[in-house]
């Protein structure tokens, strides 16, 4: 089925398309016509430009959005440093060992910001180079009078357990397990939990932005199709000094007030109250300030720099219909290019349910040493190349195979595939694994190696130390003689 049947049903409307130039207004007439910054924007709003690239970036790469809001984002006192575990664990340990983690713990009291933990990464956000790989666990919604943004990079969130109801400056996103979302650098957002505790994975991209991979000889359709990405419509609150609460407290781009829709999780009192706390991630540290007006006051916007989400069930999987297992790059959903053609700083790769029909073929992923780093997680179900159960690769856990660290099927998976009857087979039913792949050698934080207490110390032994030797020298065969010492021929 090309669309996931979610238990928690959708409650928002979206604009469909990838890397499109959208426009949305929650109140008719809020968008200026034919210009971006009129002397007096409509309805007494402020015009604010949000730039995701340099002004002079090539047209096909240029990212910008114009926001028309009640008060601009600069209207706040200075930021001050905030102490947080997620902002102090910056030491990275670069080691060649294969690593696997048991499922990361849920946190009953943390919200999204305090529950975000850096596991591994490379590069430096101050130079806009590299990436960070995270897990998050939240047991509480963010305070309704708070917002968070990262100045370090775009955040790709992978929901694994629980539902994320995400309010952004540009509108709402509902993100459920088997959905992902991307929140661009600088966009302020708030995460609420409408169905209880949530857990998942995140990749922060310090450089560039995600794009759809080139399709080459696949043709014009396949993998993640552009029309299946969804971007929010404008939605805003009225909460600012002097506001008496008359009128709708929140309106959305569907032309209706959300004040009566409790499922949005928004306050229904539009009168001005306590201050809002804005938390910024800046150079892998946290800073906070307070302001007397809501950050979610964008009445209208137009541009191509906006959050979006994607249902992984819509991924059109491509594979071999003759023999051999294709490279896993055939499963790429999103890619962020490096300065080397065909080489990604970050690829987001997914392994959904799919048919295997290769003849005379070892069907699971082959044994591999890669110039790329591979961080894998499991959203649900079981992965066909690793055993499940205690001490295995299970939902909510992860693995890391760094640059040139050998990896591949464990003993049981290899023997089963080596001796399997090769009828057409559907693998991964009810399952979905994913991979963050990078050309960079990644280091692991102290939290990822020690503090989380989730590293499986017997990963290597359980996976590969029991591999059998199937080699049999043909009777009477002799190896070619080695060249004599000093003979370079």
N, C-alpha and C positions, 0 to 999 in steps of 0.2 A: 504494500500500500504506500503510495507516494506522499502521504501526509500522516503525521503522527496523530493517533487518537489519544489526546491528552485527557487525563482524569480531571485536572483542574482546567476548566474551560476558559477560553479567551474572553476578555471583557473590553478590549480596546479596539479601535480602528486604526489603520495604518495607511501609509503611502508605499506602494510596492516599487522596487527597482534597486539596482546597485549603482553607486557612484552617479546618481542622477542629480539634476538641479531641481530641487523641490521648492514649493512655497506652501505655507499654511497660515491661516489666521483663525483665531478663536472668536474674534468679533469682526463682523463684516466691516470692511473699510479701514482696517488697521494697517494694511500694507500700502505704502506709497506706490503710485503708478509711475513707471518709466524713470524713476531715479531712486537712489539708495539713501541719501541724506538730505532731505529737504530742510529748509530753514526752520519750519515747524512741522515735524512729522505728524501724521494723523492722530487724532484723539488725545493729543498732548503727551504722546510717548517720546522716549529717547531712542535714537538710533545708535546701535553699538555693533561694531564689526568684530567678528570672531575669526581670526586667521589661523588656519592649520598648516599653511606653508608660507614661504616668503612671498612678498607681493609679486616678485618677478619670476616665480617658478613657471615652467612651461605651462601653457594653457591646459594640456591634458592631465597635468599633475596638480594644478592649482586648487587648493581647498579653502573655501571661505563661506561664511554664513552671516547675513545681516539679521540682527535681532532688534525687534521693536518692543521695548519694555517700559515698565512704569518708572523704574530707577535703574541707572547703570550699575554694572558689577563693581565699579571702583569705589562706590559709596560705603566705605567701612574704615574702621581704625586700622593701624598697623597690625600685622600678624606677629605672634609670639611662638617660640618653640614649644612643642608638646612632647612629653616623654611617652613612648609607646614601644612595646616589644617589636612591633613590625618596623619601627623606624630606627632601631638601634642595632639590629643584627645585620651588620654590613660586611663582616669578614667572610670571604669566600675561600673555600679549600678546593684546590684543583687536584683531583685524584683520578687514576685510571680505573678504579674498581667499578664493576657493575653494581648497581644499587637497586633495591626494591623495598617499598614501604608497605606495611599493613595499612588498612584504612585509617585515615586521620580522624582524630576524635572530634565529635560534635562539641560545641561550647554552649552551655546552657545560658550564659549571661552576656557573652560578647555580641556586639552588633557587627555589621559588615566591616567597618573600618578597624575596630580593635581585634576582629577575628581574622584579619588578612596576614598571612605569614609567607615571607620569602623563603623558598626552598632552594632555589638555584638561580644562577644568572651569569651574565658576562657583560663587560663594557662599562660605560659611564654615562648616566643620563645628563650630566652637565655638558658633555660633548655631543649629546644626541647620537650615541653609538651603543648598540647592544640591546639587551632585553633582560627581563626578570620573569621567573617562573614561580607561581604562588599556589597555595591552597587557601581556601577561606572556610570558616565555620562560624555560623552566627546562630544564636538562640533567641535574639531579640531584634526587633526592628530598630532602625536608626531613629533617634528622636525626631518627631515631626517638625521641629524647629531647628533642623540642622541640614547641612549639605557637605559633600566631599567632592574634591576634584584632584586630579593628578596633573601636575605640570611636567612630569617626567616622561609621559608617553600615553599612547592609546592603550586601553584596557580591553582585552578579549576575555569574557567571562564564560565559563562552561558550567552550567548548572548540573549537579550530580544527584543531589537529594534535597527535596524541598523546593518551594516556589519563590522566585524573586519578583517582587512588584517594585519596579524601578521608576522613580520619578526623575526626569531630567529637565533641564531648562527648556528643552525643545518639545517636551511631552512625555507620555508614559510608555513603558515597555513592560510586558508580562513575559518573564523568562522562566521556563519550566525545564525539568530534566529532559534531555534530548533537544534542547534549544541552546543556542549561544547568542551572545550579544557583544557588540563592540561599542565602547563609549570613548569618543575621541579625547585626546589631550585637552585639558582645560575646561571641559564641559562639566558643570556642577550637577550632582545627582544625589539621590537618597534611596536607600534600599529598605524596603519593608517586607515582612514575612507573613503573608496572608494564610499560610497553611502550616505554620510551626517552623521548627529549626531547619536551617538550610546549610548545605555544604557543597563545595565545588572547587574548581581549579581556575586559575587566571594566568594570562600571559600579558606582560606589559612590554609594549614595543617602544623602545627609546628612539628609534629612527624610522622615518618614513611612515607609511600607512599601508594597511592591507589592501590587496587587489585580488581580483579573480585570476587564477592561473591561465596562461595561454593554452588554447586547446589544440593547436597544431593540426595534425592530420585527423584528430578526432572529428573536427568539423566545427560547425557553428553552435551546436548544442551539446550538453552533457556536463557531468560533474555538478557543480552548484550553478544553477541557472539564475541569471540576474533578476528575473521577475519575482523570485521567491524570497528576496530579502525585503524586510519591512522596516520602515522608518516612522517615527511617531508623528502625530499631528499636534499642533499648538494647544497648550493648556496652561492656564495661569491662575494664580491666587491674587487677591487684593488684600494685602496686609502691610501697612506702612504708616508712619507717624501721621496722625490727623485723620486716618480713615475711621469712620464711625460704624462700619459694618453694614451699611445699607446696600442693598443690591446683592447680586450673586457673589459669593466669596471665591468661587472658582468656575471657570468656563473652559470648554475644550473646543477643538476644531470641528467637532461634529455639530456645532451650533446649539449646544445644550449646556445647562449648568450641571456641574458634578456635585453640587453641595448636598444633594439628597442621595448620592450614590455612595453608600458607606463602604462598598467593596473597594473603592479607590483608596481608602485609608486616609482621606484628607480631612483636616479639621473643618467643621461646618460653621465655626464662628469666624466671621470675617473681620471682627474688630481687632484693633492693634493690641498686642499683648507683649509677652516677654521677647527678649532679643533672640535672634537666630545665630547659631554657631556655624561658621564656615571653616572646615578643615582642609588644608592643602598638603598634598605630598609634593615635596620640592627637594630635589637632590637626595632622594631616598630618606628624607626626614619629614616629620610632620610639624605643621604650624597651624595655629588657629587664631581666629578673630571672631568678634561678634558684630552684628549689625542690626539696625532697628527696622529692617524691612525684609520681606521674603525674597529669597533668591529665585523663586519660581514665579516670576512676574512677566514672562515673555508672552505678549499678547499675539504676536505674529512673527514670522521669520521666513527668509528665503535663502537658499544656498545649497551647497553640496557637502558641507562639513557638519554631519549630524550623526547621532547614534542610530544603530540598526540592529535587528535580530534576524535569526535564521533557524528554521526547523530542520534538523539533521535528517529527518525522515524524508525530506524532499531531495536528498542528494542522489543524483543519477549515477550509480556505480558502473564503472567501465572495467572490463577484465578480459582475460584471454579466453577465446572460444576454440583454441586448438591445443596448445601445449605450453608448459612453463608458467611460472608465477611472475607476473609483471612487477616492475619496480613499484614500491609503495607510493611514489609520487603520483601515480594514477588515481590516488584517493585524496588529493589535495583539495580542500575547500577554499582556503584563503592563503595568500602568499605575500610576504613583504620582501622586496628585492634588496640585495646588497649592491655594491658598486661593481660587482662582477656578474656579467650576463649569465642568467640561468642558475644563479646561486642565491639562496634565500637567507636573510638574517633570521627569518622565522617563517615556517610553513605550519598551517593548521591542517592536519590530516585526520581523516575519520575512517574507521573500519566498521561499516554497518553490515546488516544481514545481506548476503550475496550468494549467488550460485557459483559453484566451482565445477567445471566440466573438462579440465585439461586431461588429455590422454597421456599415459605413461609419464605422469608428472608428480613430483613431490609437491603437494598442494599448499601446505602451510608456508609462511615466509621462510626463506632459506637462511642458513647460517651466514653471518654478515659481520664485517668490520667496515665502519663507515667514516668518511672524513667529516660527516655531520654528526652533531649530538642529537640524541633521541630521548625525549622525556615523554613517557606514556602514562595515560590514566585510563580507568575503566568506569564508564558511566553506569552501565547496567549489564547483567548477564555474565557470560564467560567468554574469554578470548581463546580462539582456536589454536594458538601456538603455546599456551601456558596453562598449567593445571589450575583449577579453582580450589576453593576450600581454604582452611586455616594454613597459613604459611605460603599461600599461593598468590596469584594475581587476581584480586577481587575488587568489586566496586568500591570506590572511595579511596583505594590505594594508588600507588604509582610506581614507576621504575625509571631509571636513568641509565642509558648506555652512552657514555661520553665518546669523544673523538677516538676512533680506532680501538674501542673496547669491544671485544668479540661478544656476540650474542646470537640467539636463535632459539628454536624450539627446545623445550626440556626433554628429558629422556622419554617419558611416557608419551608425549605428543609426537616425538620423532618416530618411535617404534610403531605407534598406531598408524601414522600417515604412511610409513614405509611399507606397511603390510595391508593397507586398506584396499578394499575392492573399489575400483575407480568408476563407480556409477556417478551420474550427475548428483550433486549433493549441495543442499543449501546449508551454509554455515552461518553462525552468528544470529540465529533466530532469537529474538528477544534480547539481543546484546548490542552494545555499541562501545567500542574502544576508540581512543583518539591519540594523536601524537603531536607534541610541539617539537618540530625539528629545526635545527639551526646550524649554520656553517661555523658558529663560534664554539670554542671549547668553554664549557660552563663550569663554574665553581659551585660548591654546595655550602650553604650557611651552617653555622653551629646548630641552629634550630633544626635544620634538615638532617644533620648527621647525628646529633646527640639529644637535644632538648625534647624533641617530639616523641622520642622513645618508640619509633615505629619502624626503624630500619631492620630488615630481616637479615640477621648475621649469617644464616645458612643458605642464602639465596644461591650462591654458586654451587655449593655442595648438592643442594636439592635439585638444581636444574641440570647441571652438566657433568658432574664428577662421576656419574654412573653411566656415561655414554659407552656403548659397547664398541668393540673393534670388529668391524665386518670385513676388513681387508683379508683377502686370500690371494697369495701369490700363485699365478698360474703354474701348474706343474711343469718343471723344466725351464721356466723363464728365468733369465738373469738380467740384472740391472745393467745399464750401460756403464762402462768403466769411467771413473772420475778422471779428469785430466791430470797429467803429471804435474808435480809441484813446479810452479814457475811458468807453466804452459798456459798462455792466455787464450789459446784457440778453443 
